[in-house]
Amino acid sequence: MLHFDFDEMMALHQRSPEMFELKRIELINDVINSTSGPQREALVKLQAELDEVRLKQPEHFMQVLMEGMRDNVARLAGHWKDMGQAMGNLK
């Protein structure tokens, strides 16, 4: 089971940025390795894309993350709406 404590990670970053980076990578790999099949492949691809942006354009990294989250929320909202309509059709 994945254990993530934000305060612990913040303290680690302040004490040792190098150890923080190692722990960050370990946590990411734990999440990826907890999946299989197409989901795992998608996570590996996504992490590679994020790593590339983070290394090449660190100032742009947070924007890319926010755009990705916004797109996923919009997609989920669309699915939620579709489910609501389907449920309404069952009445």
Backbone as a ProteinNet text record, in pm:
[ID]
protein_1_A
[PRIMARY]
MLHFDFDEMMALHQRSPEMFELKRIELINDVINSTSGPQREALVKLQAELDEVRLKQPEHFMQVLMEGMRDNVARLAGHWKDMGQAMGNLK
[TERTIARY]
84.6	0	88.5	54	128	105.8	216.1	205.9	267	185.5	233.8	190.1	286.6	258.6	318.7	231	275.9	372.8	338.6	424.4	561.6	560.5	685.7	772.4	708.1	782.3	836.5	758	806.1	928	921	1033.3	1155.5	1135.9	1246.9	1309.8	1227.9	1279.9	1363.8	1320.1	1395.2	1527	1526.1	1647.8	1746.1	1691.6	1778.5	1706.5	1724.3	1659.6	1694.8	1815.2	1855.8	1775.6	1756.6	1677.2	1529.8	1483	1345.9	1325.7	1419	1406.9	1403.9	1488.3	1487.5	1353.9	1300.4	1171.6	1058.7	1065	963.7	960.3	1076.6	1086.1	1035.2	1069.7	1023.1	870.1	809.2	663.5	597	652.3	597.5	606.3	721.9	738.9	646.8	622.7	529.3	390.2	346.5	213.6	209.8	309.6	313.5	317.4	400.6	415.8	295	205.1	84.4	-25	2	-95.4	-44.8	-129.4	-88.3	-162.5	-120.7	-188.8	-187.1	-297.6	-304.7	-289.1	-339.6	-326.7	-178.8	-103.3	39.8	112.5	81.4	143.9	114.4	-9.6	-48.1	27.8	42.7	115.5	263.6	323.4	464.6	482.7	392	398.3	380	279.5	254.7	375.1	433.7	547.9	666.8	688.3	797.1	775	650.4	618.8	639.9	595.2	613.5	761	837.2	980.7	1050	1010.2	1069.9	1042.3	917.4	882.6	956.2	959.5	1023.7	1172.3	1238.2	1381.2	1408.8	1326.6	1351.9	1294	1178.7	1109.8	1053.1	1138.6	1088.2	988.5	1003.6	912.2	773.1	764	639.5	572.6	643.8	600.1	465.8	450.1	326	207.6	229.4	122.1	77.1	172.2	138.6	59	99.6	26.3	-116.6	-130.8	-263.4	-353.9	-299.1	-378	-423.3	-333.9	-369.6	-479.6	-468.7	-573.5	-705.5	-700.8	-822.7	-890.1	-810.9	-866.4	-931.2	-866.7	-922.2	-1050.9	-1056	-1178	-1291.1	-1261.1	-1363.4	-1413.7	-1323.1	-1361.8	-1448.9	-1408.7	-1488.6	-1626	-1631.9	-1760.6	-1852.7	-1794.9	-1873.8	-1928.4	-1846.4	-1892.1	-2001.7	-1983.7	-2083.3	-2218	-2211.4	-2334.2	-2400.5	-2320	-2373.9	-2440	-2378	-2435.4	-2568.5	-2572.4	-2697.7	-2809.1	-2777.3	-2876.7	-2921.6	-2827.1	-2861.5	-2950.6	-2923.6	-3005.2	-3146.4	-3153.7	-3284.3	-3365.8	-3299	-3367.6	-3421.4	-3370.1	-3414	-3549.6	-3589.2	-3716.1	-3836
-119	0	124.4	217.9	342.7	430.7	481.4	574.8	707.5	812.5	945.6	1042	1111.2	1211.4	1342.7	1437.5	1564.7	1636.5	1644.8	1715.5	1648.9	1516.8	1441.6	1471.5	1475.9	1504.8	1647.3	1741.7	1880.7	1889.4	1823.2	1824	1758.5	1650.1	1582.7	1673.9	1745.1	1836.6	1946.4	1995	2100.2	2047.6	1923.8	1863.8	1819.1	1754.7	1693.3	1683.5	1783.2	1777.1	1650.4	1599.6	1478	1357.1	1344.6	1233.6	1249.7	1374	1400.6	1348.6	1378.8	1336.2	1184	1117.5	970.6	915.3	974.8	930.2	959.2	1074.3	1110.1	1004.9	969	867.9	732.8	697.5	571.5	567.1	676.6	681.1	669.8	739.9	732.7	590.1	527.6	390.4	293.5	317.7	232.7	239	359.1	374.2	302	325.1	261	109.4	59.9	-84.6	-150.8	-71.4	-128.6	-152.9	-116.4	-134.1	-236.8	-269.2	-362.8	-330.1	-394.7	-382.2	-241.5	-204.5	-73.4	44	26.2	134.3	159	52.1	65.2	131.6	87	144.6	293.9	332.3	473.8	554.6	497.8	568.4	583.5	480	487.3	596.1	598.9	700.5	841	856.7	986.4	1032.9	943.2	982.9	1021.8	951.8	986.8	1126.5	1155.8	1288.9	1397.5	1371.5	1468.9	1491	1381.4	1393.6	1476.9	1457.1	1532.5	1682	1717.3	1859.1	1915.7	1839.1	1884.2	1913.4	1831.3	1850.7	1962	1968.1	2064.4	2202.3	2207	2334.1	2336.8	2341.4	2335.7	2446.7	2562.3	2673.3	2647.5	2557.5	2523.8	2400.2	2331.3	2202.2	2209.9	2305.5	2315.7	2346.4	2426.5	2456.4	2329.1	2246.4	2120.5	2030.9	2022.9	1942.5	1993.2	2123.5	2181.2	2159.1	2174.3	2151.2	2005.9	1914.1	1772.4	1740.6	1796.9	1774.2	1835.3	1956	2021.8	1936.9	1886.6	1804.2	1677.3	1614.9	1493.2	1521.4	1632.2	1668.5	1694.7	1763.2	1790.5	1659.6	1568.5	1438.7	1361.3	1361.1	1292.6	1356.6	1488.4	1558.4	1517.6	1501.6	1456	1316.7	1227.2	1090.9	1093.5	1178.9	1190.6	1237.2	1334.6	1384.4	1273.1	1198.9	1087.8	983.5	954.6	857.6	907.9	1037.1	1096	1084.8	1110.3	1099.4	955.2	862.4	720.8	675.5	722.6	687.8	745.6	867.7	928.6	850.6	790.6	710.6	579.3	535.8	410.5	425.1	548.4	570.4	543.3
0	0	0	-81.3	-94.2	27.9	82.1	194.5	150.2	156.2	120.8	228.8	286.6	388.8	340.3	306.5	250	343	470.5	566.3	577.8	576.2	581.7	458.1	342.8	219.6	219.6	270.6	280.3	371.4	486.5	580.3	517.2	446.9	379.8	275.3	199.6	98.8	162.6	276	344.1	400.7	451.2	508.2	401.2	298.4	198.4	64.6	-22	-153.8	-232.1	-212.7	-284.1	-236.8	-105.7	-52.1	-89.8	-92.8	-136.1	-277.7	-366.5	-506.4	-517	-439.5	-440.8	-391	-286.3	-231.4	-330.4	-396.3	-496.2	-607.1	-656.4	-762.4	-712.3	-588.8	-530.4	-522.1	-477.4	-467	-604	-701.9	-837.8	-890.3	-871.9	-919.1	-846	-716.4	-641.5	-702.8	-739.6	-801	-935.1	-1017.6	-1149.5	-1135.4	-1044.1	-1027.8	-962.2	-905.3	-844.6	-948	-1073.4	-1180.4	-1280.7	-1375.9	-1480.7	-1609.6	-1715.1	-1843.5	-1900	-1965.4	-2030.9	-1933.6	-1811.2	-1712.5	-1680.3	-1663	-1633.1	-1750.6	-1870.4	-1989.7	-1999.6	-1970.3	-1975.7	-1869.8	-1750.3	-1644.2	-1677.4	-1733.9	-1773.6	-1879	-1975.9	-2082.2	-2024.3	-1937.8	-1876.3	-1795.2	-1715.9	-1634.2	-1721.1	-1831.2	-1922.6	-1981	-2017.7	-2071.6	-1966.3	-1844.4	-1736.1	-1704.5	-1700.5	-1674.1	-1781.2	-1906.4	-2016.2	-2001.6	-1973.8	-1955.1	-1834.5	-1726.6	-1602.2	-1623.9	-1704.6	-1730	-1830.7	-1935	-2041.9	-2013.6	-1946.6	-1922.1	-1779.9	-1678.8	-1541	-1507.8	-1568.6	-1541.3	-1600	-1694	-1762.7	-1701.7	-1615.1	-1562	-1489.7	-1399.4	-1322.9	-1414	-1515.5	-1610.5	-1681.7	-1722.2	-1788.8	-1694.7	-1568.5	-1471.3	-1453.5	-1437.6	-1417.4	-1538.8	-1658.3	-1779.7	-1787.7	-1752.4	-1753.7	-1655.2	-1534.8	-1434.5	-1479	-1535.7	-1582.6	-1691.1	-1784.9	-1892.8	-1837.5	-1739	-1680.4	-1603.7	-1532	-1459.6	-1559.2	-1667.6	-1769.1	-1831.2	-1857.5	-1914.1	-1815.9	-1687.8	-1586.1	-1569.4	-1576.9	-1566.6	-1681.4	-1799	-1913.8	-1891.7	-1837.9	-1807.9	-1701.3	-1600.9	-1493.9	-1551.3	-1640.4	-1704.4	-1785	-1861.3	-1940.1	-1850.4	-1737	-1643.6	-1587.9	-1557.2	-1506.3	-1607.8	-1733.7	-1840	-1857.7	-1851.5	-1864.7	-1749.9	-1630.1	-1513.8	-1531.1	-1584.5	-1608.7	-1709.9	-1806.8	-1907.8	-1851.8	-1737.8	-1677.7	-1608.6	-1578.7	-1505.1	-1590.8
[MASK]
+++++++++++++++++++++++++++++++++++++++++++++++++++++++++++++++++++++++++++++++++++++++++++

